[in-house]
């Protein structure tokens, strides 16, 4: 009896886990919905939970900030749920919070370099779903940008910026972005002065100019039919103009603009126990055909955690850092490669030397066949965990839609990984990375 119990306790979870992985690999199709107000829309139907996750991506990211008003896009995006006008009149910040709580829904807005994103998670029951969509529609189309709230939130941002200046990791991130992107708008970071320069009228004008249908993509994942998803899209965008006045073109994303040759290494004195080090350069966009060779190669170099080369050389062999990493962050129009670590101040030079030589050798020689096979196996076997819930599915759908990737991208992802060869990895790394163009930023005290 005890043996049967132990077998049951062992085998049943294992079988359930296997069933879960099998179901996760049955990739659900992405359906393209009819365009509305100029916006593209996509749906993945899932029936496992009575929930629906919605994302609205808006081409209204930080790269459109005027240089003297860096942070404008972020403030404009994050304040759209701090008071809105609706068919029922003005809805205050407190009333919005009460409505979200009453619905049991989640609303969130984030702004990055390329885009602003609103996400809504709600029960799929029609009455609750319709209320959530109506509230999101008011946020997208008619935020009030009340001057008192704007002043309050600007003060909060200013306080957060001042606090960030006391954190070496924040100083590193801002300075590294400036070093890598050069004169391209993504190099800008908000300052206390640029936030102070933003007026309520600036926010209203930015919203009017950028928050329109032709600059939006709606992605939906959850327990709704195609017709219901179409209703959601139309409900969200019914008060959004399709187009508007011309938007000034961004400067060309060229290597000479974003990678000035002067001052490859920047040292920033900082009173901290450890030195924070970043190195990298601009790299590829997500739709680049070399994306998968770089993805697999970087898993071997620094993206695979404890099985990566950087971890072996920097931590395991020499004990110079607790963690070391590298990654590619490709976007729609721009992308970077970055590697980094933290180490004791008196070990910074050695740690940087080891990290640099490891990356340089990998660029020159590429991986071994055994490293390649292990990396591909890990990535393929771990793929179900990338799509095992609605939010992760939404992440994938959103990325596919934003980057204009084929709708079967999730279906062929593992095959694309499996097809990567040694020559492709070596060729891609040599094509897009070069040690003599890497920017290096070190934040910390000199040899304490």
C-alpha positions in Angstrom: 0.0 0.0 0.0 2.8 2.4 0.9 4.5 1.6 -2.5 1.3 2.4 -4.3 0.9 5.7 -2.5 4.4 6.7 -3.3 4.0 5.8 -6.9 0.8 7.8 -7.0 2.4 10.8 -5.4 5.3 10.6 -7.8 3.7 9.7 -11.1 0.5 11.7 -11.0 2.2 15.1 -10.7 4.7 14.0 -13.4 1.9 13.0 -15.8 0.0 16.2 -15.1 3.1 18.2 -15.8 3.7 16.3 -19.0 0.1 17.0 -20.0 0.6 20.6 -19.3 3.7 20.9 -21.4 2.0 19.1 -24.2 -1.0 21.4 -24.1 1.3 24.4 -24.0 3.1 23.3 -27.1 -0.3 23.2 -28.9 0.2 26.7 -30.1 -3.0 28.7 -30.4 -3.4 30.6 -33.6 -3.2 34.4 -33.9 -6.2 35.8 -35.7 -6.1 39.2 -37.4 -9.2 41.2 -36.8 -10.6 43.9 -39.1 -8.9 47.2 -38.8 -10.8 49.9 -37.0 -10.0 53.6 -36.9 -6.8 52.7 -38.7 -5.6 50.5 -35.9 -4.5 46.9 -36.4 -6.0 44.2 -34.1 -5.2 40.6 -33.2 -6.8 37.8 -31.1 -5.8 34.6 -29.5 -8.7 32.7 -28.1 -8.2 30.8 -24.8 -10.9 29.1 -22.8 -8.9 27.9 -19.8 -10.0 30.9 -17.6 -13.0 33.3 -17.8 -10.6 36.2 -18.3 -9.5 38.5 -21.1 -6.2 40.4 -21.4 -6.1 43.4 -23.6 -3.1 45.5 -24.7 -3.1 48.7 -26.7 0.3 49.6 -28.1 0.7 53.3 -29.1 3.5 54.6 -31.2 4.1 57.3 -28.7 7.3 56.4 -26.9 10.1 58.4 -25.3 11.9 58.8 -28.6 9.4 61.5 -29.5 10.3 63.7 -26.5 11.7 67.2 -27.3 15.2 67.4 -25.9 14.3 70.1 -23.4 11.2 68.1 -22.2 12.5 64.6 -21.9 9.9 62.6 -20.0 6.9 64.2 -21.8 5.8 60.9 -23.4 6.1 59.1 -20.0 4.1 61.7 -18.1 1.4 61.9 -20.9 1.0 58.1 -20.8 1.1 57.5 -17.1 -1.5 60.3 -16.4 -4.2 59.1 -18.7 -5.9 57.2 -15.8 -5.8 60.2 -13.4 -9.1 61.7 -14.5 -11.1 61.4 -17.7 -14.1 62.7 -19.5 -16.8 60.2 -20.5 -20.4 60.2 -21.8 -21.5 60.3 -18.2 -19.3 63.4 -17.5 -16.1 63.8 -15.6 -14.7 60.7 -13.9 -12.2 61.6 -11.2 -9.0 59.8 -10.2 -10.7 58.4 -7.1 -13.8 57.3 -9.1 -11.5 55.5 -11.6 -9.8 53.7 -8.8 -13.2 52.7 -7.3 -14.5 51.4 -10.6 -11.4 49.3 -11.2 -11.7 47.8 -7.7 -15.4 47.2 -8.2 -14.7 45.4 -11.5 -11.9 43.3 -10.0 -9.9 44.4 -13.0 -6.2 45.4 -13.5 -5.3 48.5 -15.5 -1.7 49.5 -16.2 0.2 52.0 -18.4 3.9 51.9 -19.2 6.0 54.0 -21.6 9.2 52.8 -23.2 11.6 54.1 -25.8 9.4 53.0 -28.8 5.8 52.8 -27.5 3.3 53.5 -24.8 1.3 50.5 -23.6 -2.0 50.2 -21.8 -3.0 46.8 -20.5 -6.3 45.7 -19.1 -7.2 42.4 -17.5 -10.8 41.8 -16.7 -13.4 39.0 -16.4 -14.8 38.0 -19.7 -18.4 38.2 -18.5 -20.0 40.7 -20.9 -21.3 43.3 -18.4 -18.0 43.5 -16.6 -16.0 43.4 -19.7 -18.0 46.2 -21.3 -17.5 48.4 -18.3 -13.8 47.8 -18.3 -13.6 48.6 -22.1 -15.6 51.8 -21.6 -13.3 53.0 -18.9 -10.2 52.2 -20.9 -11.7 53.9 -23.9 -12.2 57.1 -21.9 -8.6 57.0 -20.7 -7.3 56.6 -24.3 -9.5 59.3 -25.8 -10.2 61.9 -23.2 -7.7 62.2 -20.2 -8.2 65.5 -18.4 -4.6 66.2 -17.3 -5.9 68.2 -14.4 -3.2 70.9 -13.6 -3.2 70.1 -9.9 -2.7 66.4 -10.5 0.0 67.1 -13.1 1.9 69.3 -10.6 1.6 66.6 -8.0 2.9 63.8 -10.3 5.7 66.0 -11.6 6.8 66.5 -8.1 6.8 62.8 -7.5 8.8 62.2 -10.6 11.3 64.8 -9.5 11.7 63.2 -6.1 12.2 59.8 -7.8 14.8 61.3 -10.1 16.7 62.8 -7.2 16.6 59.5 -5.4 17.8 57.6 -8.4 21.0 59.8 -8.5 22.0 58.1 -5.2 21.8 54.6 -6.9 24.8 53.5 -9.0 22.7 51.2 -11.1 20.4 54.1 -12.1 23.4 56.3 -12.9 24.9 53.5 -15.0 21.7 52.9 -17.0 21.3 56.5 -18.0 24.9 57.1 -18.8 25.2 53.8 -20.8 22.1 54.6 -22.9 23.6 58.0 -23.7 27.0 56.5 -24.6 25.4 53.9 -26.9 22.7 55.9 -28.6 24.8 59.1 -29.1 22.6 61.8 -30.7 19.6 59.5 -31.4 16.5 60.4 -29.3 16.7 57.1 -27.3 19.8 58.5 -25.6 17.7 61.1 -23.7 16.8 60.6 -20.0 14.5 62.8 -18.0 16.0 65.3 -15.6 14.6 67.5 -12.9 14.8 70.4 -15.3 13.2 68.6 -18.3 10.3 67.5 -16.0 9.8 71.0 -14.8 9.6 72.2 -18.4 6.6 70.1 -19.1 3.3 72.0 -19.0 -0.3 70.7 -18.9 -0.8 72.1 -22.4 2.3 70.1 -23.6 0.6 66.9 -22.3 -2.7 67.7 -24.0 -1.0 68.5 -27.3 1.2 65.3 -27.1 -1.9 63.2 -26.5 -3.8 64.8 -29.3 -1.0 64.4 -31.7 0.1 60.8 -30.9 -3.0 58.9 -29.5 -4.8 58.2 -32.7 -6.0 55.0 -34.4 -3.4 54.7 -37.1 -0.6 54.7 -34.4 -2.3 51.9 -32.3 -2.3 48.1 -32.2 -4.8 46.2 -30.1 -3.8 42.6 -29.0 -6.4 40.4 -27.2 -5.9 37.1 -25.5 -8.6 35.3 -23.6 -12.1 33.8 -23.3 -13.8 35.8 -26.1 -14.9 35.0 -29.6 -13.8 36.7 -32.7 -17.0 38.8 -32.8 -16.7 39.7 -29.2 -13.1 40.7 -29.7 -14.2 42.9 -32.6 -16.7 44.6 -30.2 -13.9 45.2 -27.8 -11.7 46.9 -30.4 -14.5 49.1 -31.6 -15.5 50.0 -28.0 -11.9 50.9 -27.1 -11.4 53.1 -30.2 -14.8 54.5 -31.0 -13.8 58.0 -29.8 -10.3 57.9 -31.1 -9.5 59.9 -34.3 -8.0 57.8 -37.1 -5.4 60.3 -38.1 -4.2 63.8 -37.3 -1.5 66.4 -38.1 1.8 65.3 -39.5 4.4 64.1 -36.9 8.0 65.2 -37.4 10.2 62.4 -38.6 12.7 60.8 -36.3 16.4 61.1 -37.3 17.8 58.1 -39.2 19.0 55.3 -36.9 22.5 55.1 -38.4 25.7 53.8 -36.8 27.5 57.1 -37.1 24.7 58.9 -35.3 24.4 56.5 -32.4 28.0 55.3 -32.0 30.3 58.3 -31.9 33.9 57.1 -31.9 35.2 59.4 -29.2 35.5 58.2 -25.5 34.8 54.5 -25.7 35.3 54.1 -21.9 33.6 56.3 -19.4 34.5 56.2 -15.7 32.1 57.8 -13.2 33.3 58.2 -9.6 30.7 57.0 -7.1 30.8 56.3 -3.4 29.7 52.7 -3.5 31.0 49.4 -2.2 31.0 47.9 -5.7 31.7 49.0 -9.2 28.9 48.6 -11.7 30.1 47.9 -15.2 28.2 47.9 -18.6 29.5 47.4 -22.1 27.7 47.2 -25.4 26.6 48.8 -28.6 23.7 49.1 -31.0 22.6 45.9 -32.6 19.6 44.5 -34.5 15.9 45.0 -34.9 13.6 42.1 -34.0 12.6 41.4 -37.6 16.3 40.9 -38.6 16.8 37.4 -40.1 19.9 36.9 -37.9 17.8 37.2 -34.7 17.8 33.5 -34.0 21.5 32.9 -34.5 22.1 35.8 -32.1 19.5 34.5 -29.6 21.1 31.1 -29.5 24.6 32.4 -29.5 23.9 34.8 -26.6 22.4 32.0 -24.6 25.8 30.4 -24.7 27.7 33.6 -24.1 25.9 35.2 -21.3 22.1 34.6 -21.4 22.1 31.1 -20.1 22.7 31.8 -16.4 25.1 29.4 -14.7 25.8 27.5 -18.0 27.0 30.6 -19.9 30.6 31.3 -20.7 30.7 34.6 -19.0 29.5 33.0 -15.8 32.1 30.3 -16.1 35.0 32.7 -16.7 34.0 35.6 -14.4 32.3 33.8 -11.4 33.2 30.1 -11.4 36.9 30.4 -12.3 37.8 33.7 -10.7 35.1 34.7 -8.3 35.0 38.2 -9.6 31.2 38.7 -9.5 28.1 37.0 -8.1 26.4 37.5 -11.5 27.3 38.5 -15.0 25.1 38.6 -18.0 24.7 39.6 -21.7 21.6 40.1 -23.8 20.3 41.5 -27.1 17.3 43.9 -26.7 16.0 44.2 -30.3 13.1 46.6 -31.0 11.1 47.6 -34.0 13.5 50.3 -35.2 16.5 50.0 -32.9 18.2 47.5 -30.6 21.2 47.1 -28.4 23.6 44.4 -27.1 24.6 44.8 -23.5 26.8 42.9 -21.0 27.3 43.8 -17.4 28.3 42.9 -13.9 29.0 44.2 -10.4 32.2 43.6 -8.6 34.4 45.0 -5.8 36.0 48.3 -6.7 39.5 46.9 -6.5 38.6 44.1 -8.9 36.9 46.3 -11.6 39.8 46.4 -14.0 40.3 42.6 -13.9 36.6 41.9 -14.1 36.2 44.2 -17.2 39.3 42.5 -18.8 37.9 39.0 -18.3 34.4 40.0 -19.5 35.9 41.8 -22.6 38.2 38.9 -23.5 35.5 36.4 -23.1 33.1 38.3 -25.4 36.0 39.0 -27.9 36.9 35.4 -28.1 33.3 34.4 -28.7 32.9 36.9 -31.5 36.2 35.6 -33.1 35.6 31.9 -32.7 32.0 31.3 -31.9 30.6 28.4 -29.8 31.5 24.7 -29.9 29.2 22.2 -31.3 28.4 20.8 -27.9 27.6 24.3 -26.6 25.3 24.9 -29.5 23.4 21.7 -29.1 23.0 22.2 -25.4 21.8 25.8 -25.9 19.2 24.8 -28.5 17.9 22.0 -26.3 17.5 24.3 -23.3 15.7 27.0 -25.4 13.4 24.5 -27.1 12.6 22.6 -23.9 12.0 25.8 -22.0 9.7 27.3 -24.7 6.4 26.1 -23.1 7.2 28.3 -20.1 7.2 31.3 -22.4 3.6 30.8 -23.4 2.1 29.1 -20.3 -0.5 31.7 -19.4 -2.5 34.5 -20.9 -0.1 37.3 -20.0 2.9 35.6 -21.6 0.8 34.8 -24.7 -0.1 38.5 -24.8 3.5 39.4 -24.5 4.2 37.3 -27.6 1.3 38.5 -29.6 2.2 42.1 -28.8 5.8 41.6 -29.9 4.7 39.9 -33.1 2.3 42.6 -34.0 4.5 45.5 -33.0 7.5 44.2 -34.9 5.5 43.2 -38.0 6.5 39.5 -37.7 4.6 36.6 -39.4 1.6 35.5 -37.5 2.9 32.0 -37.3 6.0 33.1 -35.3 5.1 31.2 -32.2 4.4 28.1 -34.2 7.8 28.1 -35.9 9.9 29.5 -33.0 11.3 26.1 -31.9 12.0 25.1 -35.5 13.9 28.4 -36.0 16.0 27.7 -33.0 16.7 24.1 -34.1 17.8 25.2 -37.5 20.6 27.5 -36.2 24.1 26.4 -37.2 27.6 27.1 -35.9 28.5 29.1 -38.9 25.3 31.2 -38.6 26.1 32.1 -35.0 29.7 33.0 -35.7 28.8 35.0 -38.8 26.0 36.9 -37.0 28.2 37.9 -34.0 31.0 39.0 -36.3 28.6 41.0 -38.5 26.9 42.9 -35.7 29.4 43.1 -32.8 32.9 44.5 -32.7 35.0 45.0 -29.6 36.5 48.3 -30.9 33.0 49.8 -31.1 31.8 48.6 -27.7 31.0 51.4 -25.2 32.1 50.8 -21.7 30.7 52.6 -18.6 32.1 52.0 -15.1 30.3 53.6 -12.1 32.2 53.2 -8.7 35.1 54.3 -6.6 38.6 53.8 -7.9 40.4 50.9 -6.2 39.2 51.3 -2.6 
